[in-house]
């Protein structure tokens, strides 16, 4: 949900926000990418992840409904706060 809210995040940003190890975050991102849910964008030394553009309509609706309902916001509020508190975050320009 963080990637959906922010549109584009790096592995480092996700690692910091989720307080998980880099290998664990990378493993999960690789699974999401290999299943067509995320796309990766390489920009210099950074790899950013964003929601795939060609997701089925039902999946996009489900994601939109989850965001609109705010049902997950309390669960992820600390993750959002940690992400927003990060200084010198890399910028994804894609």
N, C-alpha and C positions, 0 to 999 in steps of 0.2 A: 504494500500500500504506500510505502514511502516513495517508491519510484513513480507511482502513479501521481501522487501529490506534487512531487518535485519535477516530474517529467524526465529527468536524466540525472543519474547518480553514479559515482565511481565506487569501486570496491572499497576503497579507503573510507569514504563517507559512510557507506553502509556498515562497515566494520565498527566504526566509531559510534554511530547512532544505535546500533543493535547490541553493542558490547559483546560481540562474538569474535572468534578468531578469524583471521583472513582466509585460511584454508577452508574453514567451514562455510563462510559466506561465498567464497569462490565456487565451491562444490555445488551449492544450492543455485547460484546464478547460472552455472553451466547446465544444470538440469532444466531450468526454466528456458534457457536459450535453445537447448537441443530439442525441446518440445514446442518451439515456436512461439513462446509467450513473451520472451524478451529478445531484443536485438542489442548487439554490442556495437559501440562506436569508438574507434581508436582515434585518439587525438594526441600526437606526440607520445609521451610516456604514459599517458592516462588511457584507461579503458572505461568508458561510461556505458551504463545500461539504461534502456528505456523500453517501454511497452511496445511490442511489435505493432506495426501499422495494419497488418492484415489479419487481425484476430476476428473470429466469427462474431456476428452481431450479438448473439446471445451472451457471449463472454463479456463484451463491452458493456452491455446493459447490466449484467451482474455487477461488474466493477463500479459502474456509475451509481447503481442502487446502493451498494455498500458505502460508497463515499457520501452520498446524499443522506443516508440514514444516520451517519455518525456512530453507528453501533460499535465500531472498532476504535473510535477515537480515544476513549479512555484507556484501552489496552495499549495503544501505541503513543500516548501523549508524551511519555518520557523519552521515547525514541525521537519523536518530533522535536522536543526541546533540546536534546543533545545535538541533533543535526543543526538546528538553528543557532546553537551556541558555538559551533565550530568557526574558528577564524581561518582565514586564508584557504577557503575551499576552492578546489579547481573548478573552472567554469566550462561547462559543456556548451558549445556554440551550435550544435546541430539541432 
